[in-house]
Amino acid sequence: MAQQAIRKMKRKQKAGNWLLKGLLVSVAVTVAAVVIFAVIIGLTNLPDSVIRIVNQVIKVGAVFAGVYAAVPKGSDNAIRKGVVIGLVYMGVGVLLYALLSGQQLTVFSWLLDILMGIAAGGLSGMIVGSMQGK
């Protein structure tokens, strides 16, 4: 009986690790890409439209990196895990942006970012889930 409880606790601990791992990888990729992009912006005179597009590409790339790092190849529930990583990453990102910048996003902008995270996470999960496992 005690062994079953221990195994169940270990499974629960392991189950939550994928989300934390995915978020940490996504944040690390975001920070690295933003620093590199900031240097590029400082050296060039990019228009705002290009900056907005590259910021969106960074977010999608970060979600993919997080899903790729956290979800095992060939996993049955890779899409679901990808959606969760994308949703939490974008949700936290929108909240941090609002808190740090002091600017209020419109509900429409907030919703678009969240939906983009869900779509990017689901697509990333689909790709990772279709890869052959180890």
C-alpha positions as CSV (number, residue, x, y, z in Angstrom):
1,M,0.0,0.0,0.0
2,A,2.8,2.4,0.9
3,Q,4.7,1.6,-2.2
4,Q,1.6,2.4,-4.4
5,A,1.3,5.8,-2.6
6,I,5.0,6.5,-3.2
7,R,4.7,5.6,-6.9
8,K,1.6,7.8,-7.3
9,M,3.5,10.7,-5.7
10,K,6.4,10.2,-8.0
11,R,4.1,10.2,-11.1
12,K,2.5,13.4,-9.9
13,Q,5.9,15.1,-9.4
14,K,7.0,13.9,-12.8
15,A,3.8,15.1,-14.4
16,G,4.3,18.7,-13.4
17,N,7.9,18.8,-14.4
18,W,7.2,19.0,-18.1
19,L,5.3,22.3,-17.8
20,L,8.0,23.9,-15.7
21,K,10.7,22.7,-18.1
22,G,8.7,23.9,-21.1
23,L,8.2,27.4,-19.6
24,L,11.8,27.7,-18.5
25,V,13.1,26.8,-21.9
26,S,10.6,29.2,-23.5
27,V,11.6,32.1,-21.3
28,A,15.3,31.4,-21.8
29,V,14.8,31.4,-25.6
30,T,12.8,34.6,-25.4
31,V,15.4,36.4,-23.3
32,A,18.2,35.4,-25.5
33,A,16.4,36.3,-28.7
34,V,15.2,39.7,-27.3
35,V,18.8,40.6,-26.3
36,I,20.1,39.7,-29.7
37,F,17.3,41.6,-31.4
38,A,17.8,44.6,-29.2
39,V,21.4,44.8,-30.4
40,I,20.3,44.5,-34.0
41,I,17.7,47.3,-33.4
42,G,20.5,49.5,-31.8
43,L,22.7,49.0,-34.9
44,T,20.1,49.5,-37.5
45,N,17.0,51.6,-38.1
46,L,14.3,49.0,-38.4
47,P,10.7,50.2,-38.9
48,D,8.1,49.5,-36.2
49,S,6.3,47.1,-38.4
50,V,9.3,44.8,-38.7
51,I,9.9,45.0,-34.9
52,R,6.3,43.9,-34.3
53,I,6.6,40.9,-36.7
54,V,10.0,39.8,-35.3
55,N,8.5,40.0,-31.7
56,Q,5.7,37.7,-32.8
57,V,8.2,35.3,-34.4
58,I,10.3,35.3,-31.2
59,K,7.2,34.3,-29.2
60,V,6.2,31.5,-31.5
61,G,9.8,30.2,-31.7
62,A,10.0,30.3,-27.9
63,V,6.8,28.3,-27.6
64,F,8.1,25.7,-30.0
65,A,11.4,25.4,-28.2
66,G,9.6,24.9,-24.9
67,V,7.4,22.2,-26.3
68,Y,10.3,20.5,-28.0
69,A,12.3,20.4,-24.8
70,A,9.4,19.4,-22.5
71,V,7.3,16.9,-24.5
72,P,8.8,13.5,-25.4
73,K,8.9,12.7,-29.1
74,G,6.0,10.5,-30.2
75,S,4.0,11.3,-27.1
76,D,0.3,10.6,-27.3
77,N,-0.7,13.8,-25.5
78,A,1.8,16.1,-27.1
79,I,-0.8,18.4,-28.6
80,R,-2.5,18.9,-25.2
81,K,0.8,19.6,-23.5
82,G,1.8,22.0,-26.3
83,V,-1.4,23.9,-25.9
84,V,-0.9,24.2,-22.1
85,I,2.7,25.4,-22.5
86,G,1.6,28.0,-25.2
87,L,-1.3,29.1,-23.1
88,V,0.6,29.6,-19.8
89,Y,3.6,31.1,-21.6
90,M,1.5,33.7,-23.4
91,G,-0.7,34.3,-20.4
92,V,2.2,35.0,-18.1
93,G,3.9,37.1,-20.9
94,V,0.8,39.3,-21.3
95,L,0.5,39.8,-17.5
96,L,4.2,40.7,-17.2
97,Y,4.1,43.1,-20.1
98,A,1.1,44.9,-18.5
99,L,2.8,45.1,-15.1
100,L,6.3,46.0,-16.3
101,S,5.3,48.5,-19.1
102,G,2.4,50.0,-17.3
103,Q,0.4,49.9,-20.5
104,Q,-2.9,48.3,-20.8
105,L,-3.5,46.0,-23.8
106,T,-6.9,45.9,-25.3
107,V,-8.9,42.8,-24.6
108,F,-8.7,42.0,-28.3
109,S,-4.8,42.2,-28.3
110,W,-4.7,40.1,-25.1
111,L,-7.0,37.5,-26.7
112,L,-5.0,37.4,-29.9
113,D,-1.8,36.8,-28.0
114,I,-3.3,34.0,-26.0
115,L,-4.8,32.4,-29.1
116,M,-1.5,32.7,-30.9
117,G,0.1,30.9,-27.9
118,I,-2.5,28.1,-28.0
119,A,-2.1,27.7,-31.7
120,A,1.7,27.7,-31.6
121,G,1.7,25.3,-28.7
122,G,-0.8,22.9,-30.4
123,L,1.1,23.0,-33.7
124,S,4.4,22.4,-31.9
125,G,2.9,19.5,-30.0
126,M,1.6,18.1,-33.2
127,I,5.0,18.2,-34.8
128,V,6.8,16.8,-31.7
129,G,4.1,14.2,-31.2
130,S,4.6,13.0,-34.8
131,M,8.3,12.5,-34.4
132,Q,9.6,9.1,-33.7
133,G,10.4,8.5,-30.1
134,K,13.8,7.3,-28.8
